[in-house]
Amino acid sequence: MTTTEMPRWRTDDLYASLNDPQLDRDLTDLTGDVQALETLFDTHAVRAGSPVTPAAADATLGELNAILTRLGRVRAFVYAFVTTDSRDEAAQTRMAALTTLALPLGPLSARLTAWLGGLDDAAVSDLLEQSAEARAHEHRVRRAAELARHQMTPPEEDLAARLHPASGGGWNKLHGNVSSTLAGEYRGHRLPVTALRALASDPDPQVRQDAYHAEVAAWKTQETVFAACLNGVKGEEGTLSARRGFTDPVAPSLISNGIDRQTLDAMQAAVVRSLPDFRRYFRAKARHLGQAQLDWWDLFAPVGNSDTHWDYEAGEEFVERQFRAYSPALGDFAARAFSERWIDAGPRDGKRSGAFCMKWQGPDSRILMNHDPSLDSVSTLAHELGHAYHNLQLGSLRPLQQETPMTLAETASIFCETIIQNAALQTAQGDERLYVLETQLMGHAQVVVDIHSRFLFEKAVFERRAGAT
């Protein structure tokens, strides 16, 4: 299956197209719904210091969930076009309209947190006893107190939420749009960086080296833009973190991901202790490739030989079969995702890099990836299907109940990825066994070494920005 033949995700189960009149009607209705929600919040005095009554909690939580459900469907539909072709002007126009109509939800969310966060333990217990909606959102109600301690004044929170689309959010959008259209010159052809990145696992060392230099050269053409994006996004985060009384910009992410500083420090210490072992692995790989040290373009070089050509079609078949061997329900789920075209698989010009899974409607999801013919890419498919399976389990819950910290959100995905890698190892023989083992080590290096390096880089960016004059 070639890149052009790889499946693209289905979108017409939500709307016929970006020009569907029903989409216009839903956007108009949503604008009115958001305005009505603002009125509802004002009617019940949902703000810091106001009394929290069971009736007010039932009304506001119920209506906020209803709007987020409708908004989520529209946003997912439009995002499916923006992420697969950032040059689609109709999609960008729709996304801009969606951002504008949803703008008040940021300030309303801050007001809800301040309102619920003002309750003491006794008042929380009373509310949970008397309000069905509060009981259904107990975690959010109890967590509000911690979040409210780090809020600015209500006018400042309102301003920050309304400015975000034009500040950090705007810089983030620019980064996505520019990076998705970026291309490099490779052997007389112009290829998107997603296609160049896919060549990082090619068996031919010269292909890997040429693709690496082409990719780096492509990124350098936009280095001023990306530096500005990074500066804008992290600048907003750092400024707001300080204004909200956090000790550093890492502290907000600890709250949002449900861990404490001691846990993060223990994780980082474990990473540092493991680095000598990863250095041994990189040196061993370099020796196997006949080098004194491992070049950047050889980080993902295949080692050993695989009798399986891991094209996308073969990857689908392998994933479904191994999922089914572990759990018939999981195998049926994968088959459904493939048959119902949940996945946009291949790299192409204008498409975002990397991979992600997003909620679609109800228990359904959509998965974006940039497949290359390797076991590592098939593992990515399994990983994203793990997220989709998690979404399936959350499908009966409402949006505010589906909010999940990263520490939990990655559990199902890594579990499903492990099923695939263990199965590949069990069935491999000879040089293919080495290929599978090395693929596993590459994945572990990305999770441990690569993410740790990003943590250190981001920490340095915040520190340098704080010290800049």
FENJOFEN-V106303 format. One record per residue. N is the residue number from 1. PHI is phi in degrees with one decimal (none if undefined). PSI is psi in whole degrees, 0 to 359 (none if undefined). OMEGA is omega in whole degrees, -180 to 180 (* if undefined). Layout:
n	phi	psi	omega
N	PHI	PSI	OMEGA
N	PHI	PSI	OMEGA
This chain:
n	phi	psi	omega
1	none	120	-179
2	-81.9	172	180
3	-55.7	316	-177
4	-68.7	338	-179
5	-91.7	351	-179
6	-64.0	147	-176
7	-64.8	149	172
8	-115.3	148	-173
9	-70.8	152	179
10	-82.7	137	178
11	-124.6	343	-172
12	-75.8	1	173
13	-78.1	348	174
14	-101.0	306	178
15	-142.1	153	-178
16	-65.6	324	-180
17	-168.6	179	176
18	-66.6	343	179
19	-100.4	11	180
20	-61.7	125	178
21	-57.0	331	178
22	-65.2	327	176
23	-64.7	319	176
24	-60.0	314	-179
25	-64.1	319	-180
26	-66.9	322	177
27	-64.7	318	178
28	-63.5	315	179
29	-62.7	319	-180
30	-63.8	322	177
31	-59.6	315	177
32	-66.2	322	180
33	-62.7	317	-179
34	-65.6	319	177
35	-62.7	320	178
36	-66.2	325	178
37	-66.3	320	175
38	-58.7	317	178
39	-63.1	319	179
40	-62.0	317	178
41	-62.7	321	179
42	-68.6	320	180
43	-59.4	319	-179
44	-93.5	7	178
45	53.5	48	178
46	-78.0	95	-179
47	-165.8	167	-178
48	-57.4	133	175
49	88.0	351	-180
50	-86.3	153	179
51	-64.2	144	178
52	-106.7	109	180
53	-101.7	153	177
54	-57.1	320	-180
55	-64.1	319	180
56	-67.5	320	179
57	-64.3	317	179
58	-61.2	315	-176
59	-67.7	312	-174
60	-73.0	316	179
61	-66.3	321	180
62	-65.1	314	-178
63	-72.4	324	177
64	-61.8	317	177
65	-62.0	318	-179
66	-62.1	317	180
67	-67.9	318	180
68	-63.8	328	177
69	-65.1	312	-179
70	-67.6	319	179
71	-64.4	321	-178
72	-61.3	320	179
73	-64.6	313	-179
74	-65.1	316	-179
75	-63.3	318	180
76	-62.3	318	-180
77	-60.7	311	-178
78	-66.8	319	-179
79	-62.9	329	179
80	-61.3	331	178
81	-87.9	320	-179
82	-62.5	320	-175
83	-79.1	338	180
84	-96.7	345	174
85	-159.0	93	-176
86	-68.5	350	179
87	-87.1	358	-179
88	-72.2	103	-175
89	-64.9	324	179
90	-62.7	318	179
91	-65.8	318	180
92	-64.4	322	178
93	-64.7	317	177
94	-62.0	318	-179
95	-65.3	322	177
96	-62.5	318	179
97	-64.4	320	180
98	-65.0	317	179
99	-61.0	318	-179
100	-66.1	314	-177
101	-69.6	331	-179
102	-86.4	356	-174
103	-54.3	318	-179
104	-64.6	342	-177
105	-65.8	331	177
106	-63.2	305	176
107	-59.9	323	179
108	-65.0	322	177
109	-63.5	319	178
110	-64.7	321	178
111	-65.1	319	179
112	-61.8	317	179
113	-63.8	315	180
114	-63.9	322	-179
115	-65.4	308	-180
116	-71.6	328	-177
117	-70.4	347	179
118	-83.1	356	-179
119	-79.1	139	172
120	-84.5	177	-175
121	-59.2	319	-179
122	-65.8	319	-180
123	-67.4	323	176
124	-61.8	316	180
125	-61.3	318	179
126	-64.3	317	-179
127	-63.9	316	-180
128	-63.8	329	179
129	-74.0	326	-171
130	-100.2	343	-176
131	-116.6	120	179
132	-65.1	321	180
133	-66.5	320	178
134	-62.9	318	178
135	-62.9	322	179
136	-68.7	343	-179
137	-123.9	37	-174
138	-56.9	318	-179
139	-60.6	315	180
140	-65.6	320	180
141	-61.9	313	-178
142	-70.7	327	-179
143	-74.2	339	-177
144	-60.1	326	-179
145	-61.8	317	179
146	-67.3	318	-180
147	-67.9	322	-178
148	-64.8	332	178
149	-64.2	340	-178
150	-114.0	32	175
151	-99.0	150	172
152	-80.0	187	175
153	-64.5	155	180
154	-52.8	316	178
155	-62.9	324	179
156	-68.6	319	178
157	-64.1	320	178
158	-62.3	315	-179
159	-64.9	316	-179
160	-61.3	318	-179
161	-66.7	322	-178
162	-76.3	334	179
163	-83.8	340	-173
164	-54.6	316	-179
165	-59.8	334	-180
166	-98.0	355	-180
167	-113.0	256	-179
168	-59.7	319	178
169	-64.2	322	179
170	-66.7	319	178
171	-65.9	322	178
172	-64.5	319	178
173	-64.0	318	178
174	-60.9	316	179
175	-58.3	314	-180
176	-63.6	318	-179
177	-67.3	317	-178
178	-70.9	315	-176
179	-66.3	329	-178
180	-75.1	342	179
181	-104.1	2	-177
182	-72.5	137	179
183	-139.0	158	-180
184	-130.6	159	179
185	-85.0	122	-178
186	-134.9	109	176
187	50.2	47	176
188	83.9	4	179
189	-124.5	153	177
190	-102.6	115	-176
191	-117.5	142	174
192	-62.7	153	-177
193	-62.4	334	177
194	-64.4	322	178
195	-71.8	323	177
196	-64.4	319	179
197	-63.4	325	180
198	-64.2	336	-180
199	-79.4	357	-179
200	-64.6	338	180
201	-105.8	14	179
202	-66.5	143	-180
203	-65.3	335	-178
204	-81.7	117	-178
205	-61.9	328	-180
206	-71.1	325	176
207	-61.9	315	180
208	-61.5	315	-178
209	-65.3	314	-179
210	-64.5	319	180
211	-66.5	321	179
212	-60.8	310	-179
213	-65.2	324	178
214	-65.8	320	-180
215	-67.6	314	180
216	-61.2	318	179
217	-62.3	322	179
218	-64.5	315	179
219	-62.4	323	-178
220	-65.0	333	179
221	-65.5	341	-179
222	-121.0	24	-173
223	-64.9	328	178
224	-66.6	319	178
225	-63.1	314	-177
226	-70.4	327	176
227	-64.4	319	178
228	-65.1	320	178
229	-60.6	311	-180
230	-60.7	316	-179
231	-63.8	320	-179
232	-68.8	315	-179
233	-65.2	310	-178
234	-73.1	331	177
235	-63.0	316	178
236	-63.1	314	-179
237	-59.9	313	-178
238	-64.6	317	-179
239	-64.5	314	-179
240	-69.0	324	178
241	-60.5	314	179
242	-65.3	317	-178
243	-64.8	329	-179
244	-87.4	3	174
245	85.3	16	176
246	-76.7	151	-179
247	-69.2	329	179
248	-161.2	172	-178
249	-68.3	347	178
250	-76.4	329	-173
251	-56.6	317	179
252	-61.0	324	-179
253	-70.6	333	176
254	-63.8	317	179
255	-66.3	312	-176
256	-66.2	334	-179
257	-101.7	6	171
258	70.0	30	176
259	-130.6	167	178
260	-109.0	175	-176
261	-62.4	322	-179
262	-63.0	321	178
263	-65.2	315	178
264	-60.4	315	-180
265	-62.3	321	179
266	-65.6	320	178
267	-63.5	314	-180
268	-64.3	322	178
269	-63.6	321	178
270	-64.0	321	178
271	-61.6	312	-178
272	-61.7	321	179
273	-65.0	332	-178
274	-84.5	347	-173
275	-59.5	321	177
276	-58.1	324	178
277	-67.6	321	179
278	-70.0	326	176
279	-64.2	321	176
280	-61.3	319	179
281	-62.8	314	-179
282	-64.1	321	178
283	-66.1	320	179
284	-64.9	321	179
285	-66.1	319	178
286	-60.6	315	180
287	-61.8	318	180
288	-61.4	326	179
289	-86.8	3	177
290	77.5	31	-177
291	-122.3	156	176
292	-75.8	326	176
293	-145.7	161	-175
294	-84.4	121	176
295	-77.6	158	-178
296	-56.8	319	-176
297	-74.9	356	179
298	-108.0	6	180
299	-58.4	323	-177
300	-108.6	19	178
301	-63.0	134	178
302	-69.3	142	177
303	-120.6	139	-173
304	80.8	187	-180
305	-130.5	141	178
306	-115.0	127	176
307	-73.6	345	179
308	-92.7	127	172
309	-88.7	109	-170
310	-81.2	56	174
311	-72.3	173	-172
312	-63.7	319	-179
313	-61.1	316	177
314	-65.0	324	178
315	-62.9	316	177
316	-57.9	312	-177
317	-62.3	317	-178
318	-65.8	315	-179
319	-62.2	312	-179
320	-61.5	317	-178
321	-65.0	317	-178
322	-74.5	324	174
323	-59.4	317	-177
324	-66.6	326	178
325	-65.0	328	178
326	-81.5	316	-177
327	-154.4	120	177
328	-55.1	324	180
329	-65.2	320	179
330	-68.1	322	177
331	-65.0	318	177
332	-62.0	321	180
333	-62.7	314	179
334	-61.9	317	179
335	-59.8	320	179
336	-66.0	317	179
337	-59.8	320	-180
338	-71.6	314	-176
339	-69.5	329	-179
340	-92.3	7	173
341	59.2	59	177
342	-84.6	350	-165
343	-117.3	133	169
344	-105.1	107	-160
345	-95.9	319	-166
346	-97.2	152	175
347	-71.9	145	175
348	-162.5	165	-177
349	-62.3	134	179
350	91.3	352	-177
351	-92.9	144	178
352	-63.2	151	179
353	-83.2	172	176
354	76.8	209	-178
355	-151.0	148	174
356	-158.2	164	174
357	-123.5	133	178
358	-127.4	149	174
359	-65.5	145	-179
360	-111.8	280	172
361	-149.0	142	-177
362	55.8	232	-180
363	-88.4	0	-174
364	-85.6	157	-179
365	-133.7	172	168
366	-133.4	142	-175
367	-123.1	128	172
368	-107.8	135	174
369	-150.7	171	178
370	-127.9	82	-170
371	-68.5	139	166
372	-126.0	156	-174
373	-73.2	77	179
374	-148.0	158	176
375	-64.4	326	179
376	-59.7	319	180
377	-70.5	324	175
378	-64.6	324	175
379	-62.8	324	177
380	-62.7	319	177
381	-58.5	314	179
382	-63.6	320	179
383	-58.5	310	-178
384	-68.1	326	175
385	-64.3	330	174
386	-62.3	318	175
387	-61.7	318	-179
388	-64.3	323	178
389	-66.6	323	174
390	-61.2	316	178
391	-60.1	324	177
392	-60.0	317	-180
393	-67.6	333	-180
394	-90.2	358	-169
395	-58.4	330	-179
396	-83.7	352	-179
397	-88.0	161	178
398	-90.9	164	-172
399	-52.0	314	-178
400	-66.5	336	178
401	-85.3	345	-177
402	-89.8	353	-179
403	-61.2	125	-171
404	-131.6	129	176
405	-67.3	153	-178
406	-57.7	327	-179
407	-62.3	335	175
408	-98.0	324	-174
409	-61.6	331	-177
410	-88.1	357	-175
411	-65.6	305	-178
412	-63.6	323	-178
413	-66.9	314	180
414	-69.2	326	177
415	-61.5	313	-179
416	-66.8	323	176
417	-62.1	320	-180
418	-66.5	323	176
419	-55.4	314	-177
420	-67.0	314	-177
421	-67.7	320	178
422	-65.3	321	179
423	-65.7	318	179
424	-62.3	322	-180
425	-69.2	322	-178
426	-67.0	328	-177
427	-94.5	350	-176
428	-78.7	150	178
429	-133.9	148	174
430	58.6	226	-178
431	-62.6	335	179
432	-68.2	330	177
433	-64.7	319	177
434	-63.4	320	179
435	-59.3	315	-178
436	-68.5	316	179
437	-59.5	318	-179
438	-68.1	325	176
439	-61.7	319	177
440	-63.1	317	180
441	-64.7	322	176
442	-59.9	316	179
443	-63.5	318	178
444	-64.0	322	179
445	-64.2	323	177
446	-66.1	316	-178
447	-66.1	320	-174
448	-93.3	301	-173
449	-75.8	312	-176
450	-63.8	311	-179
451	-65.9	324	176
452	-63.0	319	179
453	-64.6	324	177
454	-67.1	320	177
455	-59.9	313	180
456	-64.1	320	180
457	-63.9	313	-179
458	-64.3	321	177
459	-60.1	317	179
460	-65.7	323	178
461	-61.8	313	179
462	-61.3	317	-179
463	-65.4	319	180
464	-70.3	324	177
465	-65.8	319	-180
466	-64.2	328	-179
467	-89.7	356	-179
468	-74.1	150	179
469	-112.2	none	*
